Amino acid sequence: SPDGTVIRLPVLADAAGQTFVDIQRLYPAHKICAFDPGFNSTASCRSAITFIDGERGRLTYRGYPIEDLAARGDMADCACLLLRGTLPNKTQRGEFRHLARSHRMVHEHLIRFFNGFNHDAHPMAIMVSVVGALSAFYDDKHMTYENAEQRYITGVRVFAKMATIAAMAYKTAHGQPIVYPRDDLNYAQNFMYMMFALPTRRYALDPTAARCLEVILMLHADHEQNASTSTVRIAGSSQANPFACVAAGVASLWGPAHGGANEAVLEMLEEIGSVENIPSCVKRAKDKSDPFRLMGFGHRLYKNVDPRAALMRNMCHTLLSHLKITDPLLTIAMELEKVALSDEYFISRKLYPNVDFYSGICFRALGIPRNMFTVIFAVGRSLGWISQWCEMASEPVVRISRPRQMYDGELERAFVPIGERTNGGGGGESEGEGGGGDGEGEDREPAVVKRSSFCSEEDDEIVNVLSGEVRMLDVHVANTQQA
């Protein structure tokens, strides 16, 4: 401590052997707070849902590798696994599908909400509003944090209704009549049907396209404690209505430093324009004075290949081949990937393509417009949000989240009457430089860190927000307990 006393802090180890220093008693016992902007070195909770091994490029849901789930499972498997903790047997999966089908519809009064938005309203704005409005239809009288079965039903409701609401947001944004779900279609098939079917003609579902969308949703279902998931947990810690918590997650995901990365990849590929321009663009990306950025490379958590990226790449090729689409952007993307992965600059920095590098091209092939990209992300991630909410609510003691702050303002000033105040004096505000934001957006700061005031999950550097002399503190840790 500052007075020379040695502070002994317990060291915890999780199931994967990761080490954590328990600082819960640091402030109560010693009046010292930890300073960790963006919580990059802070574990805010315990969770048994998702694990990322960034060094080995592994992602697991409840211990199952994402590669196995994507290849052999479906959305019902994924939902049961995240919500219940185990893969369902045949009977359980059938029961889950029946339950989910019964909750796909939304109240007719809720549909009136869609009529109140401007024709050019962003679908994510609609999503935030309508998902939040669900809390008025499933209020506190109908749910409780303490009842495990009620939490599960809430999870199924969120899972089932998010695709319906997203499709309705799509229809609203495009001035088309809303299409209701069908019981004879699975989750992804229903989603595509509700988005693209029209009353003037029969809609022919493409099984390959629907399977592609299903895998995309599964790949995005959960990703540890990213910005939106943490937002859901923080909102839930106050015992807010779970639908309001999910709406908060949607709002967080809407931020360009979190969602929207695949859209940025498409914009980058369009800016590159042709394969011949790739060498010059790669050179520009390395130039810190040039604003051009290579999107879709690197991830803060993955120091190896993002396992979702390889799956997305193969699926992208399969989809385009099946649909007989020759997309010039895919040609540019493949050559850019080839050039980047043979360039020492990328290799030394472990800047591998991430999940967003190919997902935008898949969405484009599926006929999904760019303003819906983040909406699709939200539909997939909502399963993780509500699973994390269920896990949090099941804890014996749920502590309301209350981060501390490092105060940089004035300590005390005398109030000045209005007639005695001069311009800029006597109680005026001063503005400091912007801080940093963290997001999962599966691609943000790429090949070169060209920092703005906001940083995303792909930014691996520690931003020094302190000024002046920094006093060092020696803290001794003791390996006293296991997590």
C-alpha positions in Angstrom: 0.0 0.0 0.0 1.2 3.7 -0.2 2.3 3.5 3.5 4.6 0.6 2.7 2.3 -2.2 4.0 2.4 -5.4 1.9 -1.0 -6.2 0.5 -1.7 -9.9 0.1 -4.3 -10.6 -2.6 -5.6 -14.1 -3.3 -4.9 -15.7 -6.7 -7.7 -17.6 -8.4 -7.6 -20.1 -11.3 -10.4 -20.9 -13.6 -11.3 -24.2 -15.2 -8.8 -23.5 -18.1 -6.0 -22.6 -15.7 -6.2 -18.8 -16.3 -5.0 -16.8 -13.4 -7.0 -14.0 -11.7 -6.1 -11.7 -8.8 -9.1 -11.2 -6.5 -9.3 -7.5 -5.7 -12.8 -7.5 -4.1 -11.4 -6.5 -0.7 -8.8 -4.1 -2.1 -11.0 -1.0 -1.5 -12.9 -2.0 1.6 -9.6 -3.0 3.4 -7.1 -0.5 2.0 -9.1 2.3 0.2 -7.4 1.5 -3.1 -9.2 1.1 -6.3 -8.0 -0.7 -9.5 -7.8 1.5 -12.6 -8.7 -0.5 -15.8 -10.4 1.5 -18.5 -12.5 -0.7 -20.7 -12.1 -3.6 -18.2 -9.5 -5.2 -20.4 -7.7 -6.8 -17.4 -10.8 -7.3 -15.3 -13.1 -10.3 -15.0 -16.5 -8.9 -14.0 -18.2 -12.3 -13.4 -17.9 -16.1 -13.5 -19.4 -17.8 -16.4 -19.6 -21.4 -17.7 -21.1 -20.6 -21.1 -18.4 -19.5 -23.6 -14.6 -20.0 -23.5 -12.1 -18.4 -25.9 -8.5 -19.7 -26.1 -7.0 -16.9 -28.2 -3.5 -18.4 -28.3 -4.8 -21.6 -29.9 -7.6 -20.1 -31.9 -10.4 -22.0 -30.1 -14.0 -21.0 -29.3 -16.3 -23.3 -27.3 -19.9 -23.2 -26.2 -20.3 -25.1 -22.9 -17.1 -27.0 -23.9 -18.2 -27.9 -27.4 -15.9 -26.6 -30.2 -17.7 -24.1 -32.5 -16.5 -26.1 -35.5 -18.4 -29.2 -34.3 -21.6 -27.3 -33.5 -21.5 -25.5 -36.8 -20.9 -28.7 -38.8 -23.3 -31.0 -37.0 -25.7 -29.0 -35.0 -28.6 -26.5 -35.6 -30.1 -23.5 -33.9 -32.2 -25.7 -31.6 -29.1 -27.6 -30.4 -27.3 -24.3 -29.9 -30.2 -22.7 -28.0 -30.7 -25.7 -25.7 -27.0 -25.9 -25.1 -26.6 -22.2 -24.1 -29.8 -22.0 -22.1 -29.7 -25.4 -20.4 -26.0 -26.3 -20.4 -26.2 -29.6 -22.3 -27.0 -30.7 -25.8 -30.6 -32.0 -26.0 -31.6 -35.6 -26.8 -34.1 -36.2 -29.6 -37.1 -35.9 -27.4 -35.8 -32.7 -25.7 -35.0 -31.1 -29.0 -38.5 -31.8 -30.3 -40.0 -30.3 -27.1 -37.8 -27.2 -27.4 -38.7 -26.7 -31.1 -42.4 -27.0 -30.2 -42.0 -24.5 -27.3 -40.0 -22.0 -29.5 -42.7 -22.2 -32.3 -45.4 -21.3 -29.8 -43.5 -18.1 -28.9 -42.6 -16.9 -32.4 -45.6 -14.6 -32.7 -45.7 -11.2 -31.1 -48.7 -9.5 -29.6 -50.8 -7.7 -32.3 -50.6 -4.5 -30.3 -46.8 -4.6 -30.5 -47.1 -4.7 -34.3 -48.6 -1.2 -34.2 -45.3 0.1 -33.0 -43.8 -0.5 -36.5 -46.4 1.8 -38.0 -45.0 4.7 -36.0 -41.5 4.7 -37.5 -40.4 6.8 -40.4 -40.0 4.9 -43.7 -36.2 5.4 -43.6 -35.8 4.5 -39.9 -32.7 2.4 -39.3 -33.6 -1.2 -38.5 -31.5 -1.1 -35.4 -33.4 1.9 -34.1 -36.6 -0.1 -34.6 -35.0 -3.1 -32.9 -34.0 -1.2 -29.8 -37.5 0.3 -29.5 -39.6 -2.8 -30.1 -37.5 -5.2 -28.1 -37.7 -2.8 -25.2 -41.4 -2.6 -25.7 -41.7 -6.4 -25.0 -41.2 -5.5 -21.4 -44.6 -3.9 -21.4 -46.2 -7.2 -22.6 -44.1 -9.4 -20.2 -43.9 -7.3 -17.1 -42.7 -8.0 -13.6 -45.9 -9.7 -12.6 -45.3 -12.4 -15.2 -41.6 -13.2 -14.4 -39.2 -13.5 -11.6 -35.5 -13.8 -11.3 -35.7 -16.5 -8.7 -37.7 -19.1 -10.7 -35.5 -21.3 -12.9 -38.3 -22.5 -15.2 -39.6 -18.9 -15.7 -36.0 -17.8 -16.6 -35.9 -20.6 -19.2 -39.2 -19.6 -20.7 -38.0 -16.0 -20.9 -34.9 -17.3 -22.7 -37.1 -19.2 -25.2 -39.3 -16.1 -25.7 -36.3 -13.9 -26.5 -34.8 -16.6 -28.8 -38.1 -17.1 -30.7 -39.2 -13.5 -31.0 -36.0 -11.8 -32.0 -36.1 -13.2 -35.5 -39.7 -12.2 -35.9 -39.1 -8.7 -34.7 -35.9 -8.4 -36.9 -37.9 -9.5 -40.0 -40.6 -7.0 -39.2 -38.0 -4.3 -38.8 -36.7 -5.2 -42.3 -40.2 -5.1 -43.8 -40.9 -1.7 -42.1 -37.6 -0.2 -43.4 -38.5 -1.3 -46.9 -42.2 -0.3 -46.9 -43.4 -3.9 -47.3 -46.2 -5.7 -45.5 -45.3 -7.7 -42.5 -45.1 -11.5 -42.9 -46.0 -13.8 -40.0 -43.9 -16.9 -39.1 -44.8 -20.4 -40.2 -44.8 -23.5 -37.9 -43.5 -25.8 -40.6 -40.2 -23.9 -41.0 -37.1 -24.0 -38.8 -35.6 -21.0 -37.2 -33.4 -19.8 -40.1 -35.9 -20.8 -42.8 -38.6 -18.8 -41.0 -36.3 -15.8 -40.7 -35.6 -15.7 -44.4 -39.3 -16.4 -45.2 -40.4 -13.5 -43.0 -37.9 -11.1 -44.6 -38.3 -12.0 -48.2 -41.7 -13.4 -48.8 -44.3 -11.1 -50.6 -48.1 -11.5 -50.9 -47.8 -11.2 -54.7 -45.8 -14.3 -55.3 -44.8 -17.6 -53.8 -41.5 -17.6 -52.0 -39.2 -20.5 -52.7 -36.9 -21.3 -49.8 -33.4 -22.3 -50.6 -32.1 -24.9 -48.1 -28.5 -24.1 -48.7 -29.0 -20.3 -48.2 -31.1 -21.0 -45.1 -28.4 -23.3 -43.7 -25.8 -20.6 -44.4 -27.8 -18.1 -42.4 -28.3 -20.6 -39.6 -24.5 -21.2 -39.3 -23.9 -17.4 -39.2 -26.4 -17.0 -36.3 -24.7 -19.9 -34.5 -21.2 -18.4 -35.0 -22.4 -15.1 -33.5 -24.4 -16.6 -30.6 -22.0 -15.8 -27.8 -18.5 -14.5 -27.3 -17.7 -14.1 -23.6 -18.0 -10.7 -22.0 -18.1 -8.3 -24.9 -19.6 -4.8 -24.7 -23.2 -5.8 -25.4 -23.1 -8.9 -23.2 -21.7 -7.0 -20.4 -24.3 -4.3 -20.9 -27.0 -7.0 -20.6 -25.5 -8.3 -17.4 -25.0 -4.8 -15.9 -28.7 -4.0 -16.6 -29.7 -7.3 -15.2 -27.8 -6.8 -12.0 -30.3 -4.1 -11.1 -33.1 -6.7 -11.6 -34.4 -4.8 -14.7 -37.0 -6.5 -16.9 -35.1 -9.1 -19.0 -36.5 -7.7 -22.3 -35.3 -4.2 -21.3 -31.9 -5.8 -20.6 -31.8 -7.3 -24.1 -32.8 -4.0 -25.6 -29.8 -2.5 -23.8 -27.7 -5.1 -25.5 -29.1 -4.2 -28.9 -28.3 -0.5 -28.3 -24.7 -1.4 -27.3 -24.3 -3.6 -30.4 -25.5 -0.8 -32.6 -22.3 1.2 -31.9 -19.9 1.0 -34.9 -17.0 0.0 -32.7 -19.0 -3.2 -31.8 -21.4 -4.3 -34.5 -21.2 -3.2 -38.1 -17.7 -4.5 -38.8 -18.7 -6.7 -41.7 -20.3 -3.6 -43.4 -17.0 -1.8 -43.0 -15.2 -4.7 -44.7 -17.5 -4.5 -47.7 -16.9 -0.7 -47.9 -13.1 -1.4 -47.8 -13.3 -4.0 -50.6 -15.3 -1.5 -52.7 -12.7 1.2 -52.0 -9.9 -1.1 -53.1 -11.8 -1.7 -56.3 -9.7 -4.3 -58.1 -7.0 -6.9 -57.4 -4.4 -4.7 -59.0 -4.9 -2.1 -56.3 -4.3 -4.4 -53.4 -0.5 -3.9 -53.1 -0.9 -0.1 -52.9 -3.7 -0.4 -50.4 -1.7 -2.7 -48.2 1.2 -0.2 -48.4 -1.3 2.6 -47.4 -2.5 0.6 -44.5 1.0 0.4 -43.1 1.4 4.1 -43.3 0.3 5.7 -40.1 -0.2 9.0 -41.7 -2.7 7.6 -44.2 -6.3 7.3 -43.0 -6.9 4.1 -45.1 -7.5 1.0 -42.9 -7.6 -2.7 -43.7 -10.8 -4.0 -42.1 -11.4 -7.6 -41.2 -7.9 -8.5 -39.9 -7.0 -9.2 -36.3 -8.8 -9.6 -33.0 -7.8 -8.6 -29.5 -8.7 -12.0 -28.1 -7.3 -14.2 -30.9 -3.6 -14.4 -31.3 -4.1 -17.1 -33.8 -6.7 -17.7 -36.5 -10.3 -16.8 -35.5 -12.0 -20.3 -35.7 -15.2 -18.6 -37.0 -13.3 -17.0 -39.9 -12.3 -20.4 -41.4 -15.9 -21.6 -41.2 -17.2 -18.4 -42.7 -14.7 -18.6 -45.6 -15.7 -22.1 -46.6 -19.4 -21.3 -46.2 -18.9 -18.2 -48.4 -17.4 -20.3 -51.2 -20.1 -22.9 -50.9 -22.9 -20.3 -51.0 -21.6 -18.4 -54.0 -21.0 -21.6 -55.9 -24.4 -22.9 -55.1 -26.1 -19.6 -56.1 -23.8 -19.4 -59.2 -22.8 -15.9 -58.1 -19.5 -14.4 -59.3 -18.8 -11.6 -56.8 -15.8 -9.4 -57.7 -15.6 -8.5 -54.0 -14.9 -12.1 -53.1 -12.1 -12.2 -55.7 -10.6 -9.1 -54.1 -11.1 -10.5 -50.6 -9.3 -13.8 -51.4 -6.4 -12.0 -53.0 -6.1 -9.6 -50.1 -6.1 -12.5 -47.7 -3.4 -14.2 -49.7 -1.2 -11.1 -49.9 -1.7 -10.2 -46.2 -0.9 -13.7 -44.9 2.3 -13.8 -46.9 3.4 -10.3 -45.7 5.8 -10.3 -42.7 4.1 -7.2 -41.3 0.8 -9.1 -40.9 2.5 -12.4 -39.9 4.6 -10.8 -37.1 1.6 -9.0 -35.7 -0.6 -12.1 -36.0 -3.2 -10.2 -38.0 -5.3 -13.0 -39.4 -8.7 -12.6 -41.1 -11.6 -12.5 -38.5 -15.2 -13.6 -38.8 -16.3 -10.3 -40.4 -13.9 -10.6 -43.4 -16.3 -13.0 -45.2 -19.6 -12.5 -43.5 -20.5 -9.4 -45.3 -20.1 -11.1 -48.7 -22.3 -14.0 -47.4 -25.0 -11.5 -46.4 -24.7 -9.8 -49.8 -25.2 -13.1 -51.6 -28.3 -13.8 -49.4 -29.8 -10.5 -50.5 -29.6 -8.9 -47.1 -29.0 -5.1 -47.3 -26.2 -3.5 -45.3 -28.4 -1.8 -42.8 -29.6 -5.2 -41.7 -26.1 -6.7 -41.1 -26.0 -5.6 -37.5 -29.6 -6.7 -37.0 -28.6 -10.2 -38.1 -25.7 -10.0 -35.6 -28.2 -9.0 -32.9 -30.6 -11.9 -33.6 -27.7 -14.4 -33.2 -26.2 -12.7 -30.2 -29.5 -12.4 -28.4 -29.3 -16.1 -27.6 -26.0 -15.4 -25.8 -27.4 -12.3 -24.1 -30.4 -14.1 -22.6 -28.3 -17.1 -21.6 -25.8 -14.9 -19.8 -28.8 -13.1 -18.2 -30.2 -16.5 -17.0 -26.8 -17.5 -15.6 -26.4 -14.2 -13.8 -29.9 -14.4 -12.3 -29.3 -17.9 -11.1 -26.4 -16.9 -8.9 -27.1 -17.2 -5.1 -26.3 -13.5 -4.7 -26.5 -11.0 -7.5 -24.6 -7.8 -6.7 -25.6 -4.7 -8.6 -22.8 -3.6 -10.9 -21.2 -0.4 -9.5 -17.8 0.4 -11.1 -15.6 3.1 -9.4 -14.1 6.0 -11.2 -10.9 8.0 -11.2 -12.1 11.5 -10.6 -10.4 14.3 -12.6 -12.7 17.2 -11.9 -12.6 20.2 -9.5 -12.8 19.3 -5.8 -14.7 22.3 -4.6 -15.7 25.7 -6.0 -17.7 28.6 -4.6 -21.0 29.3 -6.3 -20.9 32.6 -8.3 -24.2 34.6 -8.7 -25.2 35.0 -12.3 -24.5 38.8 -12.4 -20.9 38.3 -11.3 -19.9 35.6 -13.8 -17.5 36.3 -16.6 -17.3 34.4 -19.9 -16.0 30.9 -19.2 -15.5 31.6 -15.5 -17.4 30.8 -12.3 -18.7 27.3 -12.8 -18.1 26.8 -16.5 -17.3 23.3 -17.8 -14.0 22.2 -19.3 -13.8 19.5 -21.9 -11.2 16.8 -22.0 -10.2 14.4 -24.8 -12.4 11.4 -25.5 -11.9 8.1 -23.8 -11.9 4.6 -25.2 -14.6 2.2 -26.0 -14.4 -1.6 -26.3 -16.5 -3.6 -28.6 -16.7 -7.0 -29.9 -17.4 -5.8 -33.5 -15.5 -8.6 -35.0 -13.3 -6.2 -36.8 -12.1 -2.8 -35.7 -8.5 -1.6 -35.7 -6.9 -3.7 -38.3 -3.4 -4.0 -39.8 -2.2 -0.7 -38.3 -3.5 1.0 -35.2 -4.6 4.4 -36.4 -6.2 5.5 -33.3 -9.3 7.7 -33.0 -10.8 8.5 -29.6 -12.6 5.1 -29.6 -11.0 1.7 -29.5 -12.6 -1.6 -30.3 -11.9 -5.2 -29.4 -9.2 -5.5 -32.1 -7.1 -2.8 -30.4 -4.6 -4.6 -28.4 -2.6 -1.6 -27.1 -2.9 -0.1 -23.7 -4.0 3.5 -24.0 -2.1 5.7 -21.6 -4.8 8.1 -20.2 -2.6 9.3 -17.3 -0.4 12.3 -17.3 2.4 13.4 -15.0 4.5 11.2 -12.8 3.1 7.8 -12.0 3.8 6.3 -8.5 4.5 2.6 -8.6 2.9 0.2 -6.0 4.2 -3.2 -5.1 1.5 -5.7 -4.4 2.2 -9.2 -3.2 -0.3 -11.9 -4.3 -0.8 -15.2 -2.5 -2.0 -18.4 -4.2 -4.6 -19.2 -1.6 -7.7 -20.5 -3.4 -9.1 -21.8 -6.6 -12.0 -20.4 -8.5 
